[in-house]
Structures are given as structure tokens and as C-alpha cells.
Amino acid sequence: MSTRADFWYLVAAGALFGLFVLDVLLGKAALTYEFEPILKLGDVGEFLVLLAAVILFMIEVLRREAEETELKTKSAIAAEEEKK
């Protein structure tokens, strides 16, 4: 049973990944067109943002997997009780 609060793990993961991509693209554009980038996270900052995005994404994937497994288990138990 998914709630709206569970959806925010995925939204936060997407936002952090978007921040990472924006930083990389701005860095590449700054090198190409020789300007100072607005956003500069650095190596450690990029790593931490990407790590946080991956962790949040995995939390959401594992949560959904557990939810599906729970539903399958409940339906299997109900089917077995029906046979009795």
C-alpha cells in the first residue's frame, strides 16, 4: 500500500541526480566557453550528491520490492486457505 510520503524518496533521488548532471554539464560548458561556472561542487561534492541519490533510489526500489513480496505472500496464503 503505497502512500504519497513514499513517493518522495524517488523525487529526492531524481532531484539530486539532476543536480549532479547540472553540475557536470555546467563544468563542461565552462571549460568549452571559458567562463566561471555558477555551480561548482568539486569532486567530493559530486560524489556525495551522487551517493545520496543512489541511496535514496535504492531505498525506494527495496521498499517497493518488499511491498510486492508482501502482496504475493498474502495472496498465496489466501489461495492456500481457499483450498482447505
Residue pairs with C-beta under 8 A, 6 or more apart in sequence:
1 67
2 64
2 67
6 60
6 63
9 56
9 57
9 59
9 60
9 63
10 56
10 57
10 60
12 56
13 53
13 54
13 56
13 57
13 60
14 53
16 49
16 50
16 52
16 53
16 56
17 50
17 53
17 57
19 39
19 49
20 41
20 46
20 49
20 50
20 53
22 39
23 37
23 39
23 40
23 41
23 45
23 46
23 49
24 46
26 37
26 38
26 39
26 40
27 37
27 40
29 35
29 37
30 36
30 37
41 49
